[in-house]
């Protein structure tokens, strides 16, 4: 019997397995597909390999697809090696929990047959899948979900995508905008079909305005309040029909990408009828990632909320520490998020709107990359950093960035929010020159100096 069985080999599941093994547990991890989950195989990593070429300008277009596959393969190998070195047993197959109470029993089914394993503890890290809205023709081969679209060479490989000239993207969240801008960077015409009049709805209001400006500047046509009714292939391409603001519309395209949302994977592993409580379409957990069933934890996308690979890894840490008497917990108000578009976006902590909803009085200040020496030297000075702080003591509640290397600048910002630093703390810390991080310091200085 194992001390812990982990179901799901994405970033969170692998992190939990390695951590638990390092703390002395015997661990088995069950994965039905490839190690790394959606993030490594059909999400974060393939997207950023494309982004670095298409928008970042790092590397030639020739060989783009081969480089993407090389990056993913190298990380897959690294994941397998890490698990092996941590003495985690990896079982390939589909897990089915046959006993939840007391000793956990899990049947692992694969093409080679079935094997039953048992464990004292169980950790669920089953991930999420793309939501497919209901409309006629949603199963056509030219209609792709976001996680499948990102690994389709017919879209991205310059040697194979010449027949794809126009792409319609349904959605206005992170996945939709990243793919829309990258496809446009490859010379494709892009149509953005939005469910509302918003983009990136959880973002700071000033950042959202800047994103809309960037899309309009690029000439991306957008339709608001879209409801699709049909997609049909007529030999020349796709004809999509629906309503926008309750008015009928038609658009022609070569591909339709469904990139509106993801939903937790709750089926196929025996959850139905078991003791684990599900709320609002996700596995319910407390701050230690415990479920309602004794000896069962859950982490990552299957628990709903922000579906971020890095969040899943820290939730894994919280779960394993809870199993072993530790006290680490994830602070939900200090979880960073990135959007790899142009200009790049990085955000952590509360927006002004969220702070106001909590009844917190705030002050805010911006510093612009147009006044930053390194940004000017790089020829990439569009954007700003906005700092939101509590009015009474200037404690930093949120940092919102749109500009060059925004995602990398989040490290200092996240530390400031997580450690409850004030704008004074950051402003008074010496920042090297010339660097992009001086822009964060300048925004904090403006809060301090008025």
C-alpha positions as CSV (number, residue, x, y, z in Angstrom):
1,X,0.0,0.0,0.0
2,X,1.3,3.5,-0.9
3,X,1.2,6.4,1.4
4,X,-0.2,8.5,-1.4
5,X,-1.6,8.0,-4.9
6,X,-1.9,11.1,-7.1
7,X,-4.4,11.0,-10.0
8,X,-3.3,13.4,-12.7
9,X,0.3,14.1,-14.0
10,X,0.0,17.8,-14.7
11,X,2.2,20.5,-13.0
12,X,0.2,20.2,-9.7
13,X,0.1,16.4,-9.6
14,X,3.8,16.0,-10.4
15,X,4.8,18.7,-7.8
16,X,2.7,17.0,-5.1
17,X,4.2,13.5,-5.9
18,X,7.7,14.8,-5.8
19,X,7.2,16.8,-2.6
20,X,5.5,13.9,-0.8
21,X,8.3,11.5,-1.8
22,X,10.9,13.9,-0.5
23,X,9.0,14.0,2.8
24,X,9.4,10.2,3.1
25,X,6.1,9.0,1.6
26,X,5.8,6.1,-0.9
27,X,4.0,7.6,-3.9
28,X,2.4,6.5,-7.1
29,X,1.2,8.8,-9.8
30,X,-1.4,7.8,-12.4
31,X,-1.5,9.6,-15.7
32,X,-3.7,8.5,-18.7
33,X,-2.0,10.7,-21.3
34,X,1.3,12.5,-21.3
35,X,3.1,13.9,-18.2
36,X,2.8,17.7,-17.9
37,X,-1.0,17.9,-18.5
38,X,-2.6,20.6,-20.6
39,X,0.0,23.2,-19.6
40,X,3.0,21.3,-21.1
41,X,1.3,19.5,-23.9
42,X,-1.5,21.7,-25.2
43,X,-1.3,25.0,-23.3
44,X,1.3,27.2,-21.6
45,X,4.5,25.8,-23.1
46,X,3.5,25.4,-26.8
47,X,1.8,28.8,-26.6
48,X,5.0,30.5,-25.3
49,X,7.2,28.7,-27.8
50,X,5.0,30.3,-30.5
51,X,4.8,33.6,-28.7
52,X,8.6,33.9,-28.4
53,X,9.0,33.5,-32.1
54,X,6.0,35.4,-33.5
55,X,5.7,38.3,-31.1
56,X,8.9,38.2,-29.2
57,X,11.0,38.0,-32.3
58,X,13.3,35.3,-30.9
59,X,14.2,33.0,-33.7
60,X,13.4,32.5,-37.4
61,X,10.0,31.5,-38.6
62,X,11.6,28.7,-40.5
63,X,11.7,25.7,-38.2
64,X,9.2,27.2,-35.8
65,X,7.2,24.1,-35.4
66,X,10.2,21.8,-35.0
67,X,11.5,24.1,-32.2
68,X,8.1,24.0,-30.5
69,X,8.1,20.2,-30.5
70,X,11.7,20.2,-29.3
71,X,10.9,22.4,-26.3
72,X,7.8,20.3,-25.3
73,X,9.7,17.0,-25.7
74,X,12.6,18.2,-23.6
75,X,10.3,19.3,-20.8
76,X,8.4,16.0,-21.0
77,X,11.7,14.1,-20.6
78,X,12.6,16.4,-17.7
79,X,9.3,15.7,-16.0
80,X,9.8,11.9,-16.3
81,X,13.4,12.2,-15.0
82,X,12.3,14.2,-12.0
83,X,9.7,11.7,-11.0
84,X,12.1,8.8,-11.4
85,X,14.8,10.5,-9.4
86,X,12.2,11.2,-6.6
87,X,11.4,7.5,-6.6
88,X,7.8,8.1,-7.6
89,X,6.2,5.2,-9.5
90,X,4.4,6.4,-12.6
91,X,1.4,4.3,-13.8
92,X,0.2,4.9,-17.3
93,X,-3.6,4.5,-17.6
94,X,-7.0,5.7,-16.5
95,X,-7.6,5.7,-12.8
96,X,-10.9,4.6,-11.3
97,X,-11.4,5.0,-7.6
98,X,-13.3,2.0,-6.3
99,X,-13.1,2.7,-2.6
100,X,-12.9,6.2,-1.1
101,X,-13.4,5.5,2.6
102,X,-10.6,4.2,4.8
103,X,-8.0,2.5,2.6
104,X,-8.3,4.0,-0.9
105,X,-8.5,1.5,-3.7
106,X,-7.7,2.6,-7.3
107,X,-8.0,0.5,-10.4
108,X,-5.6,1.6,-13.2
109,X,-6.7,0.6,-16.7
110,X,-4.5,0.6,-19.7
111,X,-4.1,-1.2,-23.0
112,X,-2.0,-3.8,-21.2
113,X,-4.8,-4.6,-18.7
114,X,-5.8,-3.5,-15.2
115,X,-3.9,-3.1,-12.0
116,X,-5.3,-2.3,-8.5
117,X,-3.3,-0.1,-6.1
118,X,-4.2,1.0,-2.6
119,X,-3.2,4.0,-0.6
120,X,-3.6,5.7,2.8
121,X,-4.2,9.1,1.0
122,X,-5.4,10.2,-2.3
123,X,-4.8,13.5,-4.1
124,X,-6.9,14.5,-7.1
125,X,-5.3,16.6,-9.8
126,X,-7.5,15.8,-12.8
127,X,-7.4,19.2,-14.5
128,X,-9.8,20.8,-16.8
129,X,-11.0,20.7,-20.4
130,X,-12.3,23.2,-22.9
131,X,-16.0,24.0,-22.9
132,X,-17.7,23.4,-26.3
133,X,-20.8,25.6,-26.6
134,X,-23.9,24.1,-28.2
135,X,-24.4,25.0,-31.9
136,X,-24.8,23.0,-35.1
137,X,-21.5,22.0,-36.6
138,X,-19.5,22.3,-33.4
139,X,-18.0,18.8,-34.2
140,X,-16.6,19.8,-37.7
141,X,-12.9,19.3,-38.2
142,X,-12.4,23.0,-38.9
143,X,-13.8,23.8,-35.4
144,X,-11.2,23.5,-32.8
145,X,-11.1,23.9,-29.0
146,X,-8.4,26.2,-27.7
147,X,-6.3,23.4,-26.2
148,X,-6.3,21.4,-29.4
149,X,-5.9,24.4,-31.7
150,X,-2.5,25.4,-30.1
151,X,-0.9,22.1,-31.2
152,X,-2.4,22.0,-34.7
153,X,0.4,22.5,-37.3
154,X,-2.2,23.4,-39.9
155,X,-2.6,26.7,-38.0
156,X,0.9,27.5,-36.9
157,X,3.5,25.8,-39.1
158,X,4.5,28.3,-41.9
159,X,5.1,25.3,-44.1
160,X,1.6,23.9,-43.6
161,X,-0.8,26.8,-42.8
162,X,-1.0,28.6,-46.2
163,X,-4.6,27.5,-46.8
164,X,-5.7,29.0,-43.5
165,X,-6.2,32.7,-44.2
166,X,-9.0,33.8,-41.9
167,X,-9.6,32.6,-38.3
168,X,-12.6,33.4,-36.1
169,X,-11.9,33.2,-32.4
170,X,-14.8,32.7,-29.9
171,X,-13.9,34.3,-26.6
172,X,-12.2,37.3,-25.1
173,X,-10.1,35.7,-22.3
174,X,-6.5,34.9,-22.0
175,X,-6.5,31.9,-24.5
176,X,-8.6,33.8,-27.1
177,X,-6.5,36.9,-27.1
178,X,-3.1,35.1,-27.1
179,X,-4.1,33.0,-30.1
180,X,-5.7,35.9,-31.9
181,X,-2.6,38.1,-31.6
182,X,-0.2,35.3,-32.6
183,X,-2.3,34.3,-35.6
184,X,-2.4,37.9,-36.7
185,X,1.4,38.0,-36.3
186,X,1.6,35.1,-38.8
187,X,-0.3,37.2,-41.3
188,X,-3.8,35.7,-40.8
189,X,-7.0,37.7,-40.7
190,X,-8.6,37.3,-37.2
191,X,-12.2,38.0,-36.1
192,X,-12.8,38.1,-32.4
193,X,-16.3,36.9,-31.3
194,X,-16.9,38.0,-27.7
195,X,-19.6,36.7,-25.3
196,X,-20.0,40.2,-23.8
197,X,-18.5,43.7,-24.4
198,X,-15.6,42.9,-22.1
199,X,-12.1,41.6,-22.6
200,X,-10.1,39.8,-19.9
201,X,-13.0,40.6,-17.5
202,X,-11.0,40.0,-14.3
203,X,-8.3,42.5,-15.1
204,X,-7.9,46.0,-13.8
205,X,-10.1,48.5,-15.7
206,X,-7.2,50.6,-17.0
207,X,-5.5,47.5,-18.4
208,X,-8.6,46.4,-20.1
209,X,-8.9,49.8,-21.8
210,X,-5.3,49.5,-23.0
211,X,-6.0,46.0,-24.4
212,X,-9.0,47.2,-26.4
213,X,-6.8,50.0,-27.8
214,X,-4.2,47.5,-28.8
215,X,-6.7,45.3,-30.6
216,X,-8.2,48.3,-32.4
217,X,-4.8,49.5,-33.3
218,X,-4.1,46.1,-34.9
219,X,-7.3,46.3,-36.8
220,X,-8.9,43.2,-35.2
221,X,-12.7,43.2,-35.9
222,X,-14.7,42.4,-32.8
223,X,-18.3,41.4,-32.3
224,X,-20.0,41.7,-28.9
225,X,-22.6,39.5,-27.2
226,X,-22.1,36.7,-29.7
227,X,-24.2,33.6,-29.6
228,X,-23.4,31.0,-32.3
229,X,-26.1,29.0,-33.9
230,X,-24.4,27.2,-36.7
231,X,-21.1,26.4,-38.4
232,X,-21.2,24.8,-41.9
233,X,-18.4,23.8,-44.3
234,X,-19.4,24.5,-47.9
235,X,-16.2,23.3,-49.7
236,X,-14.6,26.8,-49.7
237,X,-14.5,27.3,-45.9
238,X,-16.6,27.7,-42.9
239,X,-19.7,29.8,-42.8
240,X,-20.6,30.7,-39.2
241,X,-24.0,32.1,-38.2
242,X,-25.4,33.5,-35.0
243,X,-26.4,36.7,-33.3
244,X,-24.4,39.7,-32.0
245,X,-26.3,42.0,-29.7
246,X,-29.4,40.0,-30.7
247,X,-28.9,40.9,-34.4
248,X,-28.2,38.1,-36.9
249,X,-24.7,37.9,-38.5
250,X,-22.7,35.7,-40.8
251,X,-18.9,35.4,-41.0
252,X,-16.7,33.4,-43.4
253,X,-13.5,31.9,-42.1
254,X,-11.2,28.9,-42.6
255,X,-11.1,27.9,-38.9
256,X,-13.2,28.6,-35.9
257,X,-11.4,28.4,-32.5
258,X,-13.5,27.8,-29.4
259,X,-11.5,29.6,-26.7
260,X,-14.1,30.9,-24.3
261,X,-13.6,28.9,-21.1
262,X,-12.4,25.7,-19.4
263,X,-14.4,23.4,-17.0
264,X,-13.1,21.0,-14.3
265,X,-12.7,17.3,-15.2
266,X,-15.0,15.5,-12.8
267,X,-15.9,12.4,-14.7
268,X,-14.2,9.1,-15.6
269,X,-12.4,8.4,-12.3
270,X,-15.2,7.4,-10.0
271,X,-16.2,10.7,-8.4
272,X,-19.8,10.2,-9.2
273,X,-21.7,8.9,-6.2
274,X,-18.6,9.1,-4.0
275,X,-18.2,11.1,-0.7
276,X,-16.2,14.0,-2.3
277,X,-18.5,17.1,-2.4
278,X,-18.8,19.1,-5.7
279,X,-19.9,22.7,-5.6
280,X,-20.6,24.9,-8.6
281,X,-19.1,22.4,-11.0
282,X,-15.8,21.9,-9.1
283,X,-14.4,19.8,-6.3
284,X,-14.9,21.7,-3.0
285,X,-11.7,22.2,-0.9
286,X,-10.7,24.2,2.2
287,X,-7.5,26.3,2.4
288,X,-5.4,23.2,3.0
289,X,-6.9,21.6,-0.2
290,X,-8.8,19.0,1.8
291,X,-12.0,17.7,0.3
292,X,-15.1,16.6,2.2
293,X,-13.8,13.0,2.2
294,X,-11.3,11.9,4.9
295,X,-7.8,11.4,3.5
296,X,-8.6,13.0,0.1
297,X,-7.1,16.2,-1.2
298,X,-7.7,18.0,-4.5
299,X,-5.6,20.7,-6.3
300,X,-5.4,22.6,-9.5
301,X,-8.1,23.2,-12.2
302,X,-10.4,20.5,-10.9
303,X,-11.1,22.8,-7.8
304,X,-12.3,25.6,-10.0
305,X,-11.2,29.3,-9.5
306,X,-8.1,30.6,-11.3
307,X,-6.9,27.8,-13.6
308,X,-3.2,28.5,-13.5
309,X,-0.4,25.9,-13.6
310,X,1.7,27.8,-11.1
311,X,-1.2,28.1,-8.7
312,X,-1.7,24.3,-8.9
313,X,2.0,23.8,-7.9
314,X,1.6,25.9,-4.8
315,X,-1.7,24.2,-3.9
316,X,0.2,21.0,-4.2
317,X,2.7,22.3,-1.6
318,X,-0.2,23.3,0.7
319,X,-1.8,19.8,0.4
320,X,1.4,17.9,1.1
321,X,2.3,20.1,4.0
322,X,-1.2,19.5,5.4
323,X,-0.6,15.7,5.1
324,X,2.7,16.0,7.0
325,X,1.7,18.6,9.7
326,X,2.9,21.7,7.9
327,X,1.2,25.0,7.8
328,X,1.8,26.5,4.4
329,X,-1.3,27.9,2.7
330,X,-1.8,29.8,-0.6
331,X,-2.7,33.4,-0.3
332,X,-5.4,33.9,-3.0
333,X,-4.7,37.7,-3.0
334,X,-1.1,37.2,-4.0
335,X,-1.4,34.9,-7.1
336,X,0.2,36.4,-10.2
337,X,-1.2,35.9,-13.7
338,X,0.2,36.7,-17.1
339,X,-1.2,37.4,-20.6
340,X,1.2,36.9,-23.4
341,X,0.0,39.4,-25.9
342,X,1.5,42.6,-27.3
343,X,2.1,44.6,-25.1
344,X,2.5,41.8,-22.5
345,X,0.4,41.8,-19.3
346,X,1.3,40.8,-15.7
347,X,-1.0,41.3,-12.8
348,X,-1.0,40.3,-9.1
349,X,-3.3,41.2,-6.2
350,X,-6.4,43.3,-6.0
351,X,-7.6,45.7,-8.6
352,X,-9.1,49.1,-7.6
353,X,-12.5,47.7,-8.3
354,X,-12.0,44.6,-6.1
355,X,-10.6,46.7,-3.2
356,X,-13.6,49.0,-3.4
357,X,-16.0,46.1,-3.4
358,X,-14.3,45.0,-0.1
359,X,-14.8,48.4,1.4
360,X,-11.0,49.2,1.3
361,X,-10.0,52.8,0.6
362,X,-7.1,52.9,-1.8
363,X,-4.7,55.2,-3.6
364,X,-3.1,54.4,-7.0
365,X,-0.3,55.6,-9.1
366,X,1.1,54.8,-12.5
367,X,4.5,55.0,-14.1
368,X,4.9,54.8,-17.9
369,X,7.5,52.8,-19.8
370,X,7.8,55.8,-22.2
371,X,9.9,57.5,-19.4
372,X,12.0,54.3,-18.7
373,X,15.5,54.3,-20.1
374,X,15.7,50.5,-20.7
375,X,12.3,50.4,-22.4
376,X,13.3,53.2,-24.7
377,X,16.6,51.5,-25.5
378,X,14.7,48.3,-26.3
379,X,12.4,50.1,-28.6
380,X,9.4,48.8,-26.6
381,X,8.1,51.7,-24.5
382,X,4.3,51.2,-24.8
383,X,2.5,50.6,-21.5
384,X,2.6,51.3,-17.8
385,X,2.8,49.9,-14.3
386,X,0.0,50.7,-11.9
387,X,0.3,50.2,-8.2
388,X,-2.8,50.0,-5.9
389,X,-2.2,50.6,-2.2
390,X,-4.2,50.9,0.9
391,X,-4.7,54.5,1.7
392,X,-4.0,54.4,5.4
393,X,-0.5,53.0,5.2
394,X,0.3,52.6,1.5
395,X,0.5,48.8,1.8
396,X,0.7,47.4,-1.7
397,X,-2.5,45.5,-2.5
398,X,-2.1,45.0,-6.3
399,X,0.3,45.7,-9.2
400,X,-0.9,45.7,-12.7
401,X,1.5,45.9,-15.6
402,X,1.2,46.2,-19.4
403,X,4.4,46.6,-21.3
404,X,7.8,45.0,-22.1
405,X,8.5,41.8,-20.2
406,X,5.6,42.4,-17.9
407,X,5.5,38.7,-16.9
408,X,9.1,38.8,-15.7
409,X,8.5,42.0,-13.8
410,X,5.9,40.2,-11.7
411,X,8.4,38.6,-9.4
412,X,9.2,41.7,-7.4
413,X,5.5,42.8,-7.5
414,X,4.3,39.4,-6.2
415,X,6.9,39.5,-3.4
416,X,5.7,42.9,-2.4
417,X,2.0,41.9,-2.3
418,X,2.7,38.6,-0.6
419,X,5.0,40.0,2.1
420,X,2.6,43.0,2.7
421,X,5.3,45.5,1.7
422,X,4.4,49.2,1.4
423,X,5.0,51.5,-1.5
424,X,7.7,53.1,0.8
425,X,9.5,49.7,1.1
426,X,9.8,49.3,-2.7
427,X,10.5,53.0,-3.4
428,X,13.3,53.0,-0.9
429,X,14.9,49.8,-2.2
430,X,17.8,50.5,-4.6
431,X,16.9,49.4,-8.1
432,X,19.7,49.1,-10.7
433,X,19.8,51.4,-13.7
434,X,18.8,51.1,-16.5
435,X,16.3,48.4,-15.9
436,X,12.6,47.9,-16.6
437,X,11.9,47.3,-12.9
438,X,12.7,51.0,-12.2
439,X,9.2,51.6,-13.6
440,X,7.7,49.8,-10.5
441,X,9.9,51.8,-8.2
442,X,8.7,55.0,-10.0
443,X,5.1,54.1,-9.5
444,X,5.7,53.5,-5.8
445,X,7.6,56.8,-5.5
446,X,4.6,58.6,-6.9
447,X,2.5,57.1,-4.1
448,X,5.1,58.1,-1.5
449,X,6.0,61.6,-2.8
450,X,2.5,62.5,-4.0
